[in-house]
Amino acid sequence: MAGKHAWPQQALAELASLQRTDLLRAGAAQNYSTRHAERNMDANRYTNVLPYDHALLSGPYLNASRIPPLPESTPDARACIASQAPTVGTFGAFYHHLCTEQVGTLLNLTPLVEGQIVKSHAYWPSSTSEPMRVEPGWTVELLWERESTDADTNGLTWRRLRLQPADGDAHELTLLHYTGWRDHGPLPMPQLLALLAEVHTACQGSPSGAPLWVHCSAGIGRSGTLIGVVLAEQLAPGAFADASPMDLAVHITKYLREFRGGMVQTPGQLVTLAHAIEHVRQTKH
């Protein structure tokens, strides 16, 4: 079993292999078809990040993928949804799916602009006094907003949103917007653990069985890493007990990529996932 000093080299080799697998899958097998995404290219933020048809949400097209818990998870484990940051033209579809899925906690891991490049668009109002109106017939209200005061979650904003469709009942959810995790980068463990604690607090108010929705810009790097940790946390006691943290991180990344290509994007993010798994194991004992 390789020690932690070898994790960066192992991560580099494993991700290279996973990338080759993703490339071979692209359009080569029915199970990994991206036909719906290809028919809706204007709705994709990036032309090289296309969701597999089999993991799409039912209803209007959105660049989003459902990630079920690992088979070895506890019975109460939540599914996750990974998505791109919605483009302005897909706000309506985004709101539709948030309501249909009864999402109680939405985690946004990207600033609107990073390195002078637009990474996301604000799908929430800037003021509690001025609702946002989006076609076809959506009204989005900001009920309250507060900044985190914890040093380890500097850059985290909590928002409570109410989504009102033209017809039907309104739906409320909590948006956690974290801007402290740079694109393609890892996140130091104290910040990651503090962020996860905030996510768990928010999820306590989510409907039972509702998925956790996570997006960054493309919905694969930061989102994949965070969802990977959540999947590890939900494993049943004793599951993968003989696997090293890095080996389990690789297994989880392979599993994630069955549902959304490119998840856990860089070696640094894979190492971050391994360290987080090590912490999860320590806290469970």
N, C-alpha and C positions, 0 to 999 in steps of 0.2 A: 504494500500500500504506500503510495507516494506521500511524502510529507507536504506540509503547507508551502514549503519553499519551492516546491515543484508545481504548485497550482497555476501560476501564470503561463508556464510552458505548456502544461496540459490543456489549459483553457484555449490557448492559441491553436493547438492541434485539433482539439475537438470541434471548435467553431469552424475551422477550415473544412472539416469533414461534413459538418452539418450544412454548411453553405453549398457544398457540392450536391448534397441530397436535395436541398431546396431547388437548385437549378435543374436537376434531373426530373424533379416532380413537375416543374412548370409546364403545364399543358400536356404532359406525357401520359397521365393516367386520369381516368374518370373521377376517381376519389379526390383528386387535387385540381379539378377544373376551376378556372376563374372566369367562366363565361359571363356571369352576371356583371362582374366588375368591368370586363372588357366592353360590355354593352353600355356601360354608364361611366365612361372615362371622365366626363366633366365633373362627376361627383367624387372623384378620387383626388386627394391632395397631392399624392406622388404617383407617378405612372409606374413605378417599380415596386409598389407595395399594394398588391391586389389580394383581397381575401378569398379563401377557398369557398366555393359554392356550398359545400356540405356543412359549413359552420356559420353561414349567414343567418341573420335574424329574419323571421317570417314577416312579410309585409314589404313596404317600400324599401328600395335599395339603399343601404348605408354601408360604408367601409368599416365594418365591425364584425367581430367573430366571437361566438360563444365558446367558452372554455369550461368544460365540465370538470368537477373535482377528479383527482386521481382515483382509480378503482380501489386503492388501498386506504381511502379516506374514512373518517368517521361518518356515521349516518346523517349527521346534521350539517355536513360540509356545504358551503355555498358554491355555486358556479360563479364564474367571472365573465365579464364581457370586455374585450380589448378592442379599442377603435382608434381611428385617426382623430385628430382634432377636427370637428365638423367644419366643412366649408360653408360660406354664407348660403349658398344654394341648397344645402342639405339640412339647414336648421330645422325645417319642418319635419323631415324624416327622423332626425335626431330626437326631437321632442316626442314624436309619436312613439318611438321605441322606448324611451325612458318611461313613458306612461304605461305602455302595454306590458313592459317587463316589471312594472311596479318597483323601479329602482329607488332605493332609499338613500344610497350613498354613491356619489359620483366623484371620482378622483381625477383631477386635471394636473398633470405633471410638467407642463410646459408654460413658459411665459408667452405672451402674445408675440413678442419680437425678441429674437436672440441673435446677437452678432449682426444686427441690422437686417436680418432676414425674418420675414413674417412666418411664424410657426403655428399660429392659431388665430382664431377670431373670437371676439367676446359674444357669447350666446346668452348673456345675462345683462340686465340693465345696470347702468352705472349709479343709479340713484333709487332709493326706496320710494321716491315721490313720482317717478316717471316710468311706468311699465313699458316694456319693449313689445312691439307688435310685429309679427312675422307672418307672412302668407304661408299656407292658406288658413288664416283666421286664428292664429295663435296669439295669446297674450301671456307674457312672462313677467312676473313680479319679483322684485328683490324684497324679501320680507325683513331681513336683517343681515348685517355683515360685521365680522370682527377679525382682527389680526391676532395671530398667536403671539403670546408674550414669552414663550419658552425659547431660550437661546438655541437649542438644537432643532427647533422648527421655525427659525427665522425665515420669512418668505412664505409662510403658510397663512392663507386667508380662508375663513369659514364663511359660507354664504348659504342662506336658506331661500330657496326658490319655490315659486308656485307657478305651475304650467297649466294654463287654461286653454283647451281646444275650443274651436267654434261650437262644437256640439259635444256634450258629455261632461263628466265630472273633472274638476281640477285635481292636480296631483302635486304634492309637495315633496321636495327632496333636499338633501344637504349636499352642497358642492364644496369639496376641499380643493383649493387651488394652491399648489406648491410650486414655487419658482426657483428653488434652490438647487435643483439637479440639472446640470448642464447636459445638453444633447450629446449622445454617444459616450458619456462619461459614467464612471462609477459614482456611488454616493458613500461618503464615510459612514462607518457602522453606527456611531451615535446618532447621526441625523436620520439614517434609515429606520432605526429602531424607534426613535421618537415619532417619526412620521407614521409608522405602523400602529403605534399606540393611539394616535389621533384617529386613524382609520377605524380601529376597533371600537373606539368610543362612539364614532359616528354610526357605525353599523348596528350598535345596540338599539338605535331608534329605527332601523330598517324593518320592513315587513318580513316575517319569517319566510325563508326560502327565496327571497329576492336576491338576484345576483349583485355582486359588486361590480360597478362599471368603472374602468380605468382607461384613460387616454393620455397620450403625450402629443407629439406632433404627428408622427407616422403610426404610432400605436404598436411598436414592436420592441424598441430598446428599453427605455425606462419602464414602459408599461409591462413588458415581458418580465423584466427583473422583479418588479414589485409583485406581479401576479404569481411568479415562481415562488416567492417567499410565502405568500398566502396559501398556496397549494401545499407547501411543506408543513406549514403550521397546522393544516387540517388533516394530516396523516394520522391514522390510527396508531395507538401505542405499539411499539415494536416493529412497525413497518420499516423495511429497508435498514434494519438495525446493523447489519454487517457491511453496509455500503459506507464508504468514506463520504464526508460532506461534498467533496468535489464530484465524486462518482454519482451521488444523488442529484447534485445540481445539473450534471450532464443529462441524467435520465429525465429530470423534470423539463429541461430545455427541449429534449427530443419530443417529449409528450406535448408540450406547448406548440411545437412546430407542426404537429399533426393537424392542428386546428388553425394556425396562422403562421405563415412563413416568416422567417427572420426574427422570431421572438428571442429575446436576450441577444443583443446585437453585437457586442464587443467582448473581447477577452476580459477586460476590466469588469464588465457587468457580470460575466459568468463567475469571476472570482468573488465579487460582491455577494452573489447568490450563495456561493459555497460558504462564505463566512457567516451569512445570515442563517443558513441551515445549521451550522455548528452552534450558533447561539440558541436557536430553537430547541435543539437537542439538550443543551445544558439546562435550559429553563424548565424543560419537561421532567427532568430527573430530580 
